[in-house]
Amino acid sequence: MPPTTSIPRFLLPQRGLIWSKSSTTFQTIRYASAKAKPAKKAPKQIVLEKPAKFNPPSHPAKKWKEPRQYPGPKLSEEEAASLKHKQYPNMMPPKGTFMHWFVNNKSIHLYITLGTLTTLAFTVWFTTFQRNSPFADMLPAGSQFFLHPIAYTRTFFEVLKLTSDYNTQETIERRKARVEDVAKRDAYRKAHGLDKQKGFGGWTAKSDDEVLGTGMRIGDGKKAEVVVDDASPVVEEDVLQQPEKRERRPVKKWFGIW
């Protein structure tokens, strides 16, 4: 009879076949007579025949329907009228309010826009006037406009008139200098015989005599021509014989333009 008592584990050897686990290996063997199953081919894509003309389907996939609405009880006239004047968040102001009138009124927006543009234009003009006017130091301080508006306005218009007269006089002097310069050029051309030119504005072809003028040629066997000096009495007589030009009366202009 085998013993009924078991041996404690600490009395058994630490290593041995008793503790080894039996491993079962499965090996698949394919015999030579067996045939492998062929791989399944991908199904061919079905190609429909091209129709001779467009044949719309007789029944659509789904017919669109309006969503169902489940209204509550019918509102009374007073409740329907109160909804028109009710203020909702993030919405335009209701009718009958000041904000609704302000937002939808075109005239007030036109006045605001034109007023803003006019104010900006006047500000730019005033700052330019203060920077460029030679009499800008005569203008009173800006705070005086609120304390003494009448005196400030009177002084401003006086400075504006002085600046306008100064610009007008400066323009007259500039034009007078240009006229005198043209007169001197004309007198010089007449004194040297350059005023008798032919062609359109003197731009046509010129001969050697016209190009050289009173200059002296070298090697042509001719005598040198005498150059008339501007300070000679002949030139003074020619200049004095010209008719005197009467000076035009200076015209008073605003800002040197009008």
Secondary structure, 3 states (H helix, E strand, C coil): CCCCCCCCHHHCCCCCCCCCCCCCCCCCCCCCCCCCCCCCCCCCCCCCCCCCCCCCCCCCCCCCCCCCCCCCCCCCHHHHHHHHCCCCCCCCCCCCCHHHHHHHCHHHHHHHHHHHHHHHHHHHHHHHHHHHCCCHHHCCCCCHHHHCHHHHHHHHHHHHHHHHHHHHHHHHHHHHHHHHHHHHHHHHHHHCCCCCCCCCCCCCCCCHHHHHCCCCCCCCCCCCCCCCCCCCHHHHHHHHHCCCCCCCCCCCCCCCCC
